[in-house]
Amino acid sequence: MNENRAVSEQPKLPYPCLSDPGADAIRGYNVLDFANVPKVVFFVIDKAGRIHWRSTHSGGDPGDLPKINDLLDVLRKIQ
């Protein structure tokens, strides 16, 4: 999605974005659905490994995805 790309390309945010096509991280965080298919999941994790925000979605409806401003608000709060 263009909005997600825009977030990852913003030079003011010192946070990396993770693309996980092999679902290794998704398996590690145990966010597979009942058919063992990775869900669409967004995490905000600090350098210490603490999860500050998580948003899990089926991926079937693009309108169900989190709003970029919600994600940016979380990032601003933990800076």
DSSP file (Angstrom, degrees, kcal/mol; ACC not computed):
  #  RESIDUE AA STRUCTURE BP1 BP2  ACC     N-H-->O    O-->H-N    N-H-->O    O-->H-N    TCO  KAPPA ALPHA  PHI   PSI    X-CA   Y-CA   Z-CA
    1    1 A M     >        0   0    0      0, 0.0     4,-2.1     0, 0.0     5,-0.2   0.000 360.0 360.0 360.0 142.2    0.0    0.0    0.0
    2    2 A N  H  >  +     0   0    0      1,-0.2     4,-2.3     2,-0.2     5,-0.1   0.857 360.0  56.4 -62.3 -36.1    1.2    3.5   -0.8
    3    3 A E  H  > S+     0   0    0      2,-0.2     4,-1.8     1,-0.2    -1,-0.2   0.920 107.8  47.7 -63.0 -43.1    0.5    4.7    2.7
    4    4 A N  H  > S+     0   0    0      1,-0.2     4,-2.1     2,-0.2    -1,-0.2   0.902 110.9  51.2 -64.7 -40.8    2.7    2.1    4.3
    5    5 A R  H  X S+     0   0    0     -4,-2.1     4,-1.5     1,-0.2    -1,-0.2   0.903 106.9  54.9 -61.4 -40.8    5.5    2.8    1.8
    6    6 A A  H  X S+     0   0    0     -4,-2.3     4,-0.5     1,-0.2    -1,-0.2   0.890 107.7  49.4 -61.3 -39.7    5.2    6.5    2.7
    7    7 A V  H >< S+     0   0    0     -4,-1.8     3,-1.1     1,-0.2    -1,-0.2   0.932 110.6  49.1 -64.8 -45.7    5.7    5.7    6.4
    8    8 A S  H 3< S+     0   0    0     -4,-2.1    -1,-0.2     1,-0.3    -2,-0.2   0.756 111.6  50.5 -68.0 -22.9    8.7    3.6    5.8
    9    9 A E  H 3< S+     0   0    0     -4,-1.5    -1,-0.3    -5,-0.2    -2,-0.2   0.481  78.1 114.3 -94.2  -2.8   10.3    6.2    3.6
   10   10 A Q    X<  -     0   0    0     -3,-1.1     3,-1.4    -4,-0.5    -3,-0.0  -0.568  55.6-155.2 -71.9 116.9    9.9    9.1    6.0
   11   11 A P  T 3  S+     0   0    0      0, 0.0    -1,-0.2     0, 0.0    -4,-0.0   0.677  86.8  67.9 -68.4 -15.6   13.4   10.1    7.0
   12   12 A K  T 3  S+     0   0    0      1,-0.1    -2,-0.1     2,-0.0    -3,-0.0   0.647  85.7  79.0 -79.0 -13.5   12.2   11.6   10.3
   13   13 A L    <   -     0   0    0     -3,-1.4    -1,-0.1    -6,-0.2    63,-0.0  -0.849  62.1-164.0 -99.5 117.4   11.3    8.2   11.7
   14   14 A P        +     0   0    0      0, 0.0    -1,-0.1     0, 0.0    -2,-0.0   0.082  57.4 108.0 -86.3  27.2   14.2    6.2   13.0
   15   15 A Y        -     0   0    0     31,-0.0     2,-0.1    29,-0.0    -2,-0.1  -0.885  64.3-134.7-108.4 131.5   12.2    3.0   13.0
   16   16 A P        -     0   0    0      0, 0.0     2,-0.4     0, 0.0    -8,-0.0  -0.491  14.1-137.6 -77.5 153.1   12.8    0.2   10.5
   17   17 A C        -     0   0    0     -2,-0.1     2,-0.5    -9,-0.1     0, 0.0  -0.893  15.8-140.9-107.1 143.5    9.8   -1.5    8.8
   18   18 A L        -     0   0    0     -2,-0.4     2,-0.5     2,-0.0     0, 0.0  -0.909  12.4-167.8-111.1 126.1    9.8   -5.2    8.4
   19   19 A S        -     0   0    0     -2,-0.5     3,-0.1     1,-0.0    -2,-0.0  -0.956   7.8-172.9-105.4 130.9    8.6   -7.1    5.4
   20   20 A D    >   +     0   0    0     -2,-0.5     3,-1.9     1,-0.1     6,-0.2  -0.538  18.8 160.0-127.3  64.4    8.3  -10.8    6.2
   21   21 A P  T 3  S+     0   0    0      0, 0.0    -1,-0.1     0, 0.0     0, 0.0   0.774  81.0  50.7 -62.2 -25.4    7.5  -12.7    3.0
   22   22 A G  T 3  S-     0   0    0     -3,-0.1    -2,-0.1     1,-0.0    -3,-0.0   0.490 105.7-130.3 -87.8  -3.4    8.7  -16.0    4.4
   23   23 A A    <>  +     0   0    0     -3,-1.9     4,-2.1     1,-0.1     5,-0.2   0.695  63.9 135.7  63.5  23.2    6.6  -15.4    7.6
   24   24 A D  H  > S+     0   0    0      2,-0.2     4,-2.0     1,-0.2     5,-0.1   0.936  75.0  41.6 -65.6 -46.6    9.5  -16.1    9.9
   25   25 A A  H  > S+     0   0    0      2,-0.2     4,-2.1     1,-0.2    -1,-0.2   0.887 112.5  55.6 -67.6 -37.6    8.7  -13.2   12.2
   26   26 A I  H  4>S+     0   0    0      1,-0.2     5,-2.0     2,-0.2     4,-0.3   0.903 108.8  46.9 -62.7 -40.8    5.0  -14.0   12.0
   27   27 A R  H ><5S+     0   0    0     -4,-2.1     3,-1.1     1,-0.2    -1,-0.2   0.909 109.9  54.3 -64.9 -40.5    5.6  -17.5   13.2
   28   28 A G  H 3<5S+     0   0    0     -4,-2.0    -2,-0.2     1,-0.3    -1,-0.2   0.837 112.5  42.5 -62.6 -33.4    7.9  -16.2   16.0
   29   29 A Y  T 3<5S-     0   0    0     -4,-2.1    -1,-0.3    -5,-0.1    -2,-0.2   0.362 110.5-126.1 -93.9   3.8    5.1  -13.9   17.2
   30   30 A N  T < 5 +     0   0    0     -3,-1.1    -3,-0.2    -4,-0.3    -2,-0.1   0.921  61.2 140.8  55.3  53.6    2.5  -16.7   16.8
   31   31 A V      < +     0   0    0     -5,-2.0     8,-1.8     8,-0.1     2,-0.3  -0.311  21.8 128.8-122.0  49.5    0.1  -14.7   14.6
   32   32 A L  B     -A   38   0A   0      6,-0.2     2,-0.0    -5,-0.1     4,-0.0  -0.776  55.0-123.1 -97.0 147.5   -1.0  -17.4   12.1
   33   33 A D    >   -     0   0    0      4,-2.8     3,-2.4    -2,-0.3    -1,-0.1  -0.185  40.0 -83.1 -81.9-177.2   -4.7  -18.0   11.5
   34   34 A F  T 3  S+     0   0    0      1,-0.3    -1,-0.1     2,-0.1    -2,-0.0   0.726 131.2  53.2 -61.3 -22.9   -6.5  -21.3   12.0
   35   35 A A  T 3  S-     0   0    0      2,-0.2    -1,-0.3     3,-0.0    -2,-0.0   0.215 120.7-107.8 -95.9  14.5   -5.4  -22.5    8.5
   36   36 A N  S <  S+     0   0    0     -3,-2.4    -2,-0.1     1,-0.2    -5,-0.0   0.809  76.3 138.6  63.8  32.0   -1.7  -21.7    9.3
   37   37 A V        -     0   0    0     -4,-0.0    -4,-2.8     1,-0.0    -1,-0.2  -0.904  60.2-107.4-106.7 133.9   -1.8  -18.7    7.0
   38   38 A P  B     -A   32   0A   0      0, 0.0    -6,-0.2     0, 0.0     2,-0.1  -0.357  31.5-139.9 -62.4 135.4   -0.1  -15.4    8.2
   39   39 A K        -     0   0    0     -8,-1.8     2,-0.8   -13,-0.1    19,-0.2  -0.432  28.8 -96.9 -81.8 166.1   -2.4  -12.7    9.2
   40   40 A V  E     +B   57   0B   0     17,-2.2    17,-2.8    -2,-0.1     2,-0.4  -0.810  58.4 173.3 -83.6 115.4   -1.8   -9.1    8.3
   41   41 A V  E     -B   56   0B   0     -2,-0.8     2,-0.4    15,-0.2    15,-0.2  -0.980  23.5-163.6-133.5 138.1   -0.2   -7.8   11.5
   42   42 A F  E     -B   55   0B   0     13,-2.4    13,-2.4    -2,-0.4     2,-0.3  -0.979  13.0-178.0-119.5 133.0    1.5   -4.5   12.5
   43   43 A F  E     -B   54   0B   0     -2,-0.4     2,-0.5    11,-0.2    11,-0.2  -0.949  20.7-155.8-125.5 148.3    3.7   -4.1   15.5
   44   44 A V  E     +B   53   0B   0      9,-2.2     8,-3.3    -2,-0.3     9,-1.1  -0.980  26.5 176.0-118.4 115.0    5.5   -1.2   17.1
   45   45 A I  E     -B   51   0B   0     -2,-0.5     6,-0.2     6,-0.2    -2,-0.1  -0.968  20.2-138.5-123.8 131.4    8.4   -2.6   19.1
   46   46 A D    >   -     0   0    0      4,-2.4     3,-2.1    -2,-0.4   -31,-0.0  -0.251  36.8 -93.0 -82.6 176.7   11.0   -0.6   20.9
   47   47 A K  T 3  S+     0   0    0      1,-0.3    -1,-0.1     2,-0.1    -2,-0.0   0.758 126.0  57.8 -62.2 -25.1   14.7   -1.3   21.0
   48   48 A A  T 3  S-     0   0    0      2,-0.1    -1,-0.3     1,-0.0    -2,-0.0   0.494 120.8-107.9 -82.9  -3.5   14.3   -3.3   24.2
   49   49 A G    <   +     0   0    0     -3,-2.1     2,-0.4     1,-0.3    -2,-0.1   0.514  69.5 146.3  90.7   5.7   11.8   -5.6   22.5
   50   50 A R        -     0   0    0      1,-0.1    -4,-2.4     2,-0.0     2,-0.6  -0.625  47.2-132.2 -79.2 130.1    8.7   -4.2   24.2
   51   51 A I  E     +B   45   0B   0     -2,-0.4    -6,-0.2    -6,-0.2     3,-0.1  -0.729  28.6 173.7 -84.0 120.6    5.6   -4.2   22.1
   52   52 A H  E     +     0   0B   0     -8,-3.3     2,-0.3    -2,-0.6    -1,-0.2   0.667  67.2  12.1 -98.0 -22.1    3.9   -0.9   22.3
   53   53 A W  E     -B   44   0B   0     -9,-1.1    -9,-2.2     2,-0.0     2,-0.4  -0.982  58.4-177.7-158.9 141.4    1.2   -1.5   19.7
   54   54 A R  E     -B   43   0B   0     -2,-0.3     2,-0.4   -11,-0.2   -11,-0.2  -0.996   1.9-176.4-144.6 137.9   -0.2   -4.4   17.7
   55   55 A S  E     -B   42   0B   0    -13,-2.4   -13,-2.4    -2,-0.4     2,-0.4  -0.962   8.5-167.3-138.5 118.1   -2.9   -4.5   15.1
   56   56 A T  E     +B   41   0B   0     -2,-0.4     2,-0.3   -15,-0.2   -15,-0.2  -0.890  11.0 172.8-113.4 135.7   -4.0   -7.8   13.6
   57   57 A H  E     -B   40   0B   0    -17,-2.8   -17,-2.2    -2,-0.4     8,-0.1  -0.956  40.1-127.6-141.0 154.7   -6.2   -8.1   10.5
   58   58 A S        -     0   0    0     -2,-0.3    -1,-0.1   -19,-0.2   -17,-0.1   0.789  39.0-135.4 -72.2 -28.1   -7.5  -10.9    8.2
   59   59 A G  S    S+     0   0    0      2,-0.3    -1,-0.1   -19,-0.1     6,-0.1   0.350  78.7 106.0  87.4  -6.2   -6.1   -9.1    5.1
   60   60 A G  S    S+     0   0    0      1,-0.2     3,-0.1     2,-0.0    -3,-0.0   0.751  78.6  43.6 -76.6 -24.3   -9.3   -9.8    3.2
   61   61 A D    >   -     0   0    0      1,-0.1     3,-2.4     2,-0.0     4,-0.3  -0.941  64.7-159.1-127.5 109.1  -10.6   -6.2    3.4
   62   62 A P  G >  S+     0   0    0      0, 0.0     3,-1.2     0, 0.0    -1,-0.1   0.782  94.8  63.6 -57.3 -26.4   -8.1   -3.3    2.8
   63   63 A G  G 3  S+     0   0    0      1,-0.2    -3,-0.0    -3,-0.1    -2,-0.0   0.638  92.3  65.4 -71.0 -13.0  -10.5   -1.0    4.7
   64   64 A D  G <  S+     0   0    0     -3,-2.4    -1,-0.2     2,-0.0     3,-0.1   0.548  79.3 106.2 -84.7  -8.8   -9.9   -3.1    7.8
   65   65 A L  S <  S-     0   0    0     -3,-1.2     3,-0.1    -4,-0.3    -9,-0.1  -0.318  82.6 -92.0 -72.2 155.2   -6.2   -2.1    8.0
   66   66 A P        -     0   0    0      0, 0.0     2,-0.3     0, 0.0    -1,-0.1  -0.259  42.5-106.4 -65.3 154.2   -5.0    0.4   10.6
   67   67 A K    >>  -     0   0    0      1,-0.1     4,-1.6    -3,-0.1     3,-0.7  -0.619  20.6-129.5 -80.7 139.4   -4.9    4.0    9.8
   68   68 A I  H 3> S+     0   0    0     -2,-0.3     4,-2.7     1,-0.3     5,-0.2   0.859 107.7  58.4 -58.9 -37.5   -1.5    5.4    9.2
   69   69 A N  H 3> S+     0   0    0      1,-0.2     4,-2.2     2,-0.2    -1,-0.3   0.849 102.2  54.5 -63.9 -32.7   -2.1    8.3   11.6
   70   70 A D  H <> S+     0   0    0     -3,-0.7     4,-1.6     2,-0.2    -1,-0.2   0.922 110.8  45.9 -63.8 -43.5   -2.9    5.8   14.4
   71   71 A L  H  X S+     0   0    0     -4,-1.6     4,-2.1     1,-0.2    -2,-0.2   0.920 112.0  50.3 -64.4 -44.9    0.5    4.2   13.8
   72   72 A L  H  X S+     0   0    0     -4,-2.7     4,-2.4     1,-0.2    -1,-0.2   0.870 106.3  56.2 -62.9 -37.3    2.3    7.6   13.6
   73   73 A D  H  X S+     0   0    0     -4,-2.2     4,-1.9     2,-0.2    -1,-0.2   0.910 108.0  48.1 -60.5 -42.3    0.7    8.6   16.9
   74   74 A V  H  X S+     0   0    0     -4,-1.6     4,-1.5     2,-0.2    -2,-0.2   0.924 110.9  50.8 -64.4 -44.4    2.1    5.6   18.7
   75   75 A L  H  X S+     0   0    0     -4,-2.1     4,-0.6     1,-0.2    -2,-0.2   0.901 109.8  49.9 -60.4 -41.9    5.5    6.2   17.2
   76   76 A R  H >< S+     0   0    0     -4,-2.4     3,-0.7     1,-0.2    -1,-0.2   0.881 107.8  54.8 -64.4 -37.7    5.5    9.8   18.4
   77   77 A K  H 3< S+     0   0    0     -4,-1.9    -1,-0.2     1,-0.2    -2,-0.2   0.817 110.6  44.0 -67.6 -31.3    4.5    8.8   21.9
   78   78 A I  H 3<        0   0    0     -4,-1.5    -1,-0.2     1,-0.2    -2,-0.2   0.475 360.0 360.0 -96.8  -0.6    7.4    6.4   22.4
   79   79 A Q    <<        0   0    0     -3,-0.7    -1,-0.2    -4,-0.6    -2,-0.1   0.506 360.0 360.0 -68.3 360.0   10.1    8.6   21.0
